[in-house]
Amino acid sequence: MSQTLFRILRSNKLIQTQAVKPIINKTARSVFQTSTGALLSKPKTESLGLLKCFVIITPFMYLGGMASMTGASLLEDYDIFVPEDDDDD
């Protein structure tokens, strides 16, 4: 009985039997299987990634600090900006 009802509904296009395919972002690595069910290979990883970050960040932080110290001393020398000690006692 249920099989017959299902065939009638399917033939009249009242029931869709095809699965809805989800939209997959091909640039992201959120998919771990192919359409046939095979597992994808492991993604490439950066070796020593954290060390590379520190090697780049450390000297530029130092250079930025030196530039700001030089700029502050030039501002004080030319009396453009001189910090004042205000005592509000």
C-alpha positions in Angstrom: 0.0 0.0 0.0 2.7 2.5 1.0 4.8 1.6 -2.0 1.9 2.2 -4.4 1.2 5.6 -2.8 4.8 6.6 -3.0 5.0 5.7 -6.7 1.8 7.8 -7.4 3.1 10.8 -5.5 6.5 10.5 -7.2 5.0 10.2 -10.7 2.9 13.3 -10.1 6.0 15.2 -8.9 4.5 15.7 -5.5 7.6 14.1 -3.8 11.1 14.9 -4.9 13.3 11.9 -4.6 16.6 13.6 -5.6 18.8 14.9 -2.8 19.5 18.6 -2.7 23.2 19.2 -3.2 24.8 21.6 -0.7 26.8 24.6 -1.9 30.4 23.8 -1.2 33.1 26.4 -1.0 36.0 25.0 -3.2 38.5 27.4 -1.8 38.1 26.3 1.8 39.3 22.9 3.1 36.0 22.1 4.8 35.4 19.1 2.5 37.3 15.9 3.4 35.8 13.5 0.9 35.4 13.4 -2.8 32.1 12.9 -4.5 32.9 9.2 -4.8 33.6 8.9 -1.0 37.4 8.7 -1.2 39.3 10.6 1.5 41.3 13.6 0.3 45.0 13.9 1.0 46.2 15.8 4.1 46.6 19.6 3.6 50.0 21.1 3.3 51.4 22.6 6.6 54.0 25.2 7.0 57.1 23.9 8.9 58.3 26.3 11.6 55.4 28.7 10.9 55.5 30.2 14.4 59.3 30.7 14.3 58.9 32.5 10.9 56.3 34.8 12.5 58.7 35.8 15.3 61.6 36.2 13.0 59.6 38.8 11.0 57.8 40.5 13.9 60.7 41.0 16.2 63.0 43.2 14.1 60.1 45.3 12.8 58.8 45.9 16.3 62.3 47.0 17.3 62.6 49.3 14.3 59.2 50.8 15.0 60.1 51.5 18.6 63.4 53.2 17.5 61.5 55.4 15.0 59.0 56.5 17.6 61.7 57.3 20.1 63.6 59.3 17.5 60.4 61.1 16.5 59.6 61.9 20.2 63.1 63.3 20.8 62.9 65.5 17.7 59.5 66.9 18.9 61.0 67.7 22.3 64.1 69.3 20.7 62.1 71.6 18.5 59.6 72.4 21.3 56.7 71.2 19.3 55.6 68.9 22.0 57.0 69.1 25.5 55.3 67.0 28.2 54.6 69.1 31.3 54.5 67.9 34.9 51.2 69.1 36.2 50.7 68.7 39.9 47.1 69.2 40.9 47.6 69.1 44.6 
